Amino acid sequence: LKVVSLTGEDAVFVAHRGYSSVAPENTLPAFEQAALNNFDAAEMDIWESPVGEDEVDLMIMHDASIKKMCGANIPITSINTTNREDYPIISGNNIDSYTEGDNIVLIPTLDEALETINNTNPNTKPVIELKPQNMSDKGIDELLDCIERNGGQATIISFYKNSLESAQDEIIRRNLEDSIDTMYLTSSPTKTIINYCESRGYTGISIRYTKLTASLAGYALSKNLVVAAWCIDTQAEAAELLDMGVSRITSNYKLFDVSN
């Protein structure tokens, strides 16, 4: 019998969509709870929504539709700061705790999320997943401006090469490589993908934990890439990944210092 007990020193622990097991995912309460509970980072998903002809709002939502969280089957890309009050968050863990009386929970902007995290606990850093396949130049500019306004540090991740490459190119143009990391997301890791990450100069690779092997983790580490894993539910699973060389653990749960 092996007893596993992890502390905050064992890895970088990332709250998936904020601390989503105690508050509705991808909301300001979830990000605040992640910071209050001393997660190293809080992950969030962003989309860009047009505001007139010349601006975009970066709105936080996992799905392309807001139906799961708001009950309306409309795209998140049609929601921005001018109409979001018409579509409050109505579901998610402990939603009733945050909607008592006249209180409502709104779909947050990236700026609001980063401000909430930074004001609550500046040691908790944002991990920002780019959901568009081809993020616009305006979207990339707003993304980096938000980060610079709110602590200046973040990790940017995406499944989509075009968006991640655009973000990385602008990071380099602005000389922000020392404060903003880039990591490629994949559910189908291969040595070819790892080689791609190395060739692009990404900080690391983030892999669904059920698809990660010790061999692939070792290969990525040999390329000087940080290895991250996501959707881990238990301390035992996290410990196995740490033994492989994984150093970033993303979970809906607090897998470290669980007695505190």
Order of alpha helices (4+ residues) and beta strands (2+ residues): beta-alpha-beta-beta-alpha-alpha-alpha-beta-alpha-beta-alpha-beta-alpha-beta-alpha-beta-alpha-beta
